[in-house]
């Protein structure tokens, strides 16, 4: 009885997730994360402070 009670929320979440993924247009989270990381990298490179000449020698 303990295993069934402990796994019920996991099984219910899996079933609900499968249903939602099959019946609704769910965005691709991996692609969205890659896009956000790329935009963050571009923004960081755009607004980065220029290096000092002393730092280039080190």
Order of alpha helices (4+ residues) and beta strands (2+ residues): alpha-alpha-alpha
